[in-house]
Amino acid sequence: MKLIDFDGLFDEKLAQFMEENKDKYTEKQWEDVIPKLYKKFGDTYVSRVKCTPKEYYAKMTDEQLVDTLRAHIQEDVPTPEFLCAEIESRGEAKTLLPLLYDDDICAVAYAINLLGDNEQAYDAYFEILTKGLADEDVRSDITDIFRLHADALKERVLQNYEKGLGEEYMLEILSRVKARDERVYGILLSAFQSGINTSVHAGYLAAYGDERALPVLLKKIEDTTIGFVEFQELKYAIEALGGEYDEPRDFTDDKDYVAVEAAAIRRAKEEDGALKS
């Protein structure tokens, strides 16, 4: 089926309507009127397609809906809410799961946005994380979803971690487990002690919230070879677990510290200039 820019057609009608009624509504009232007009447009006969926008998509098969959605994304044509609503009415998972394996990253991201926290998509989500499919942003979005259900998904996450699948994502999810579990604590602690991604792994220990990690964190922060960023993350983790570390440290030669200080000075000057003007 031919790709139709229904949002573009609506904008044309809206511009005409606003011109004819420019003195009828205030700017605030238009904010309420426009969504109502858009909803009404969905049931308006469009001669170009010989049906209403809603009917246009209702006639499509599931495969045609997905192909149309993909075309909107690839051709950078606004995706009408009527298309998304029709997909939702069919059952997002059944319709959109094939799109999660699409070569187009934008299509995958769009599918995840529509699917959201849908358990029927979890298998595909795990596959994306453990096989390194899609890009970092997409995998981060999936991890954010799984973090909300860390306890329920714990066993599956532990299995993946032990197999070496998507380890960093699994660590992040495990750090949000609320029920105390020695396996989880041991894995998070071991990851921190590995010396790899120390800043990130310190944050995971802080998120998990087991105070037993404090001595290990305090010992690490005393290492005078660590940089400014790592020091700050360790200090945050220590404080998050109820500890404190106030020993002074000189970072004047640290490039990250210099960059942060320069940005702060620049921001202060800009604010000062704005106040004077």
C-alpha positions as CSV (number, residue, x, y, z in Angstrom):
1,M,0.0,0.0,0.0
2,K,1.1,3.5,-0.7
3,L,2.5,5.5,2.2
4,I,0.1,8.3,3.2
5,D,1.2,11.3,5.3
6,F,-2.0,11.6,7.3
7,D,-0.3,14.0,9.7
8,G,0.6,16.2,6.8
9,L,-3.0,16.2,5.5
10,F,-4.2,17.0,9.0
11,D,-1.8,19.9,9.3
12,E,-3.1,21.4,6.1
13,K,-6.7,21.2,7.3
14,L,-5.6,22.5,10.7
15,A,-3.9,25.6,9.2
16,Q,-7.1,26.4,7.3
17,F,-9.3,25.9,10.4
18,M,-7.0,28.0,12.5
19,E,-7.0,30.8,9.9
20,E,-10.8,30.7,9.8
21,N,-11.1,30.7,13.6
22,K,-8.0,32.7,14.7
23,D,-10.0,35.0,16.9
24,K,-12.2,32.3,18.4
25,Y,-9.7,30.6,20.7
26,T,-6.8,31.8,22.9
27,E,-3.4,30.1,22.7
28,K,-4.2,28.0,25.7
29,Q,-7.5,26.9,24.3
30,W,-5.9,25.8,21.1
31,E,-3.8,23.4,23.1
32,D,-7.0,21.6,24.0
33,V,-8.8,22.0,20.7
34,I,-6.0,20.6,18.4
35,P,-5.9,17.1,19.9
36,K,-9.7,16.9,19.7
37,L,-9.5,17.9,16.0
38,Y,-6.9,15.3,15.4
39,K,-9.0,12.6,17.0
40,K,-12.0,13.7,14.8
41,F,-9.8,13.6,11.7
42,G,-9.3,9.9,12.3
43,D,-13.0,9.4,11.5
44,T,-13.1,11.9,8.6
45,Y,-13.5,10.6,5.0
46,V,-10.3,11.3,3.0
47,S,-11.0,11.2,-0.7
48,R,-7.4,10.4,-1.5
49,V,-7.8,6.9,0.1
50,K,-11.6,6.7,-0.2
51,C,-12.0,6.0,3.6
52,T,-11.1,7.4,7.0
53,P,-7.5,7.3,8.3
54,K,-8.7,4.7,10.9
55,E,-10.4,2.6,8.3
56,Y,-7.2,2.8,6.1
57,Y,-5.1,1.0,8.7
58,A,-7.9,-1.3,9.8
59,K,-8.0,-2.8,6.4
60,M,-4.3,-3.8,6.6
61,T,-2.9,-7.2,7.6
62,D,-0.5,-7.4,10.5
63,E,2.4,-7.7,8.1
64,Q,1.2,-4.6,6.1
65,L,0.9,-2.6,9.4
66,V,4.5,-3.4,10.3
67,D,5.7,-2.7,6.7
68,T,3.9,0.6,6.8
69,L,5.4,1.5,10.2
70,R,8.9,0.7,8.9
71,A,8.3,2.8,5.8
72,H,7.3,5.8,7.9
73,I,10.5,5.5,9.9
74,Q,12.8,4.8,7.0
75,E,11.3,7.6,4.8
76,D,11.2,10.0,7.8
77,V,7.4,10.6,7.4
78,P,5.6,11.3,10.6
79,T,3.9,8.2,12.0
80,P,0.2,8.8,12.5
81,E,-1.3,8.0,15.9
82,F,-4.0,6.1,14.0
83,L,-1.4,3.6,12.8
84,C,0.0,3.0,16.3
85,A,-3.5,2.7,17.7
86,E,-4.4,0.0,15.1
87,I,-1.2,-1.9,16.0
88,E,-2.1,-1.6,19.7
89,S,-5.6,-2.9,19.1
90,R,-4.2,-6.0,17.3
91,G,-1.9,-6.7,20.2
92,E,1.5,-5.0,20.1
93,A,3.6,-8.0,20.8
94,K,2.1,-10.2,18.1
95,T,2.4,-7.4,15.6
96,L,5.7,-5.8,16.5
97,L,7.9,-8.7,17.7
98,P,9.3,-9.3,14.2
99,L,10.3,-5.6,14.1
100,L,12.7,-6.2,17.0
101,Y,15.0,-8.1,14.7
102,D,14.9,-5.5,11.9
103,D,18.2,-4.2,10.5
104,D,17.0,-0.7,10.9
105,I,17.9,0.5,14.4
106,C,15.3,3.2,14.3
107,A,12.6,0.7,13.6
108,V,13.8,-1.5,16.5
109,A,13.8,1.5,18.9
110,Y,10.4,2.5,17.7
111,A,9.1,-1.1,18.3
112,I,10.5,-1.1,21.8
113,N,8.9,2.3,22.5
114,L,5.5,0.9,21.5
115,L,6.0,-2.5,23.2
116,G,7.4,-1.0,26.4
117,D,7.1,-3.2,29.4
118,N,5.3,-6.1,27.7
119,E,6.2,-9.5,29.0
120,Q,5.6,-11.1,25.7
121,A,8.6,-9.2,24.4
122,Y,11.0,-10.3,27.2
123,D,12.4,-13.2,25.3
124,A,13.3,-11.0,22.4
125,Y,14.6,-8.3,24.7
126,F,16.9,-10.8,26.4
127,E,18.2,-12.0,23.0
128,I,19.0,-8.4,22.1
129,L,21.0,-8.0,25.3
130,T,22.8,-11.3,25.3
131,K,23.7,-11.4,21.6
132,G,24.6,-7.7,21.3
133,L,21.9,-7.0,18.8
134,A,20.9,-3.4,18.0
135,D,22.9,-0.5,19.4
136,E,23.8,0.7,22.8
137,D,20.8,3.1,23.2
138,V,18.4,0.3,22.4
139,R,20.1,-2.1,24.9
140,S,20.1,0.6,27.5
141,D,16.3,1.1,27.0
142,I,15.7,-2.6,27.5
143,T,17.9,-2.7,30.6
144,D,15.9,0.2,32.1
145,I,12.8,-2.0,31.6
146,F,14.3,-5.0,33.2
147,R,15.7,-3.0,36.2
148,L,12.1,-2.5,37.2
149,H,11.6,-6.2,37.5
150,A,15.0,-7.3,38.7
151,D,13.7,-9.6,41.5
152,A,11.3,-11.4,39.1
153,L,13.9,-11.8,36.5
154,K,16.8,-12.6,38.9
155,E,17.3,-16.3,38.1
156,R,17.3,-15.7,34.4
157,V,19.7,-12.8,34.7
158,L,22.0,-14.9,36.9
159,Q,22.0,-17.7,34.3
160,N,23.0,-15.3,31.6
161,Y,25.7,-13.8,33.7
162,E,27.2,-17.2,34.6
163,K,27.3,-18.0,30.9
164,G,29.1,-14.8,30.1
165,L,26.1,-13.4,28.1
166,G,25.6,-9.6,28.2
167,E,27.5,-9.4,31.5
168,E,27.5,-5.7,32.0
169,Y,23.7,-5.5,31.4
170,M,23.1,-8.4,33.7
171,L,25.2,-6.7,36.4
172,E,23.1,-3.5,36.1
173,I,19.9,-5.5,36.4
174,L,21.2,-7.5,39.4
175,S,22.1,-4.3,41.2
176,R,18.4,-3.5,41.4
177,V,17.4,-6.7,43.1
178,K,15.8,-5.9,46.4
179,A,15.6,-9.3,48.1
180,R,19.0,-10.1,49.6
181,D,20.8,-12.9,47.8
182,E,24.4,-13.9,48.5
183,R,24.9,-14.9,44.8
184,V,23.9,-11.4,43.7
185,Y,26.1,-9.7,46.3
186,G,29.0,-12.0,45.5
187,I,28.8,-11.2,41.8
188,L,28.5,-7.5,42.2
189,L,31.4,-7.5,44.7
190,S,33.6,-9.6,42.4
191,A,32.9,-7.4,39.5
192,F,34.0,-4.3,41.5
193,Q,37.2,-6.1,42.7
194,S,38.1,-7.0,39.2
195,G,39.4,-3.5,38.6
196,I,37.5,-3.1,35.4
197,N,34.9,-0.3,35.1
198,T,35.5,0.5,38.8
199,S,33.3,3.6,38.7
200,V,30.3,1.8,37.2
201,H,30.7,-1.2,39.4
202,A,30.9,1.0,42.5
203,G,27.6,2.4,41.5
204,Y,26.1,-1.1,41.2
205,L,27.2,-1.8,44.8
206,A,25.6,1.4,45.9
207,A,22.4,0.6,44.1
208,Y,22.2,-2.9,45.7
209,G,22.6,-1.3,49.1
210,D,24.5,-4.0,51.1
211,E,26.6,-2.2,53.7
212,R,29.1,-5.1,53.8
213,A,30.7,-3.5,50.7
214,L,31.8,-0.4,52.6
215,P,35.3,-1.7,53.7
216,V,36.1,-2.7,50.2
217,L,35.0,0.7,48.8
218,L,36.9,2.5,51.5
219,K,40.1,0.6,50.8
220,K,39.8,1.4,47.1
221,I,39.2,5.1,47.6
222,E,42.4,5.4,49.5
223,D,44.3,4.4,46.4
224,T,46.1,7.7,45.4
225,T,46.4,6.6,41.8
226,I,42.7,6.7,41.0
227,G,41.4,9.6,39.0
228,F,38.9,12.3,39.8
229,V,35.9,10.6,38.2
230,E,36.6,7.3,39.8
231,F,37.1,9.0,43.2
232,Q,33.8,10.8,42.9
233,E,31.9,7.6,42.1
234,L,33.5,5.8,45.0
235,K,32.7,8.6,47.4
236,Y,29.1,8.6,46.2
237,A,28.9,4.8,46.7
238,I,30.3,5.0,50.2
239,E,27.9,7.7,51.2
240,A,25.0,5.8,49.6
241,L,25.8,2.9,51.9
242,G,25.9,5.1,55.0
243,G,29.7,5.6,55.2
244,E,31.8,8.7,54.7
245,Y,35.2,9.7,53.4
246,D,36.5,13.2,53.9
247,E,40.2,12.9,53.3
248,P,41.4,15.7,51.0
249,R,42.7,14.8,47.6
250,D,44.6,16.9,45.0
251,F,43.3,16.5,41.5
252,T,44.7,19.6,39.9
253,D,46.6,17.6,37.4
254,D,43.7,15.3,36.5
255,K,42.3,16.2,33.0
256,D,38.7,15.3,34.0
257,Y,38.9,17.5,37.1
258,V,40.4,20.4,35.0
259,A,37.5,20.0,32.4
260,V,34.9,20.0,35.2
261,E,36.4,23.1,36.8
262,A,36.6,24.9,33.5
263,A,33.0,24.1,32.7
264,A,32.0,25.4,36.2
265,I,33.9,28.7,35.7
266,R,32.4,29.2,32.2
267,R,28.9,28.5,33.5
268,A,29.4,31.0,36.4
269,K,30.6,33.7,33.9
270,E,27.6,33.1,31.7
271,E,25.2,33.3,34.6
272,D,26.9,36.5,35.9
273,G,26.7,38.0,32.4
274,A,23.0,37.1,32.2
275,L,22.3,38.8,35.6
276,K,24.1,42.0,34.5
277,S,22.2,42.2,31.2
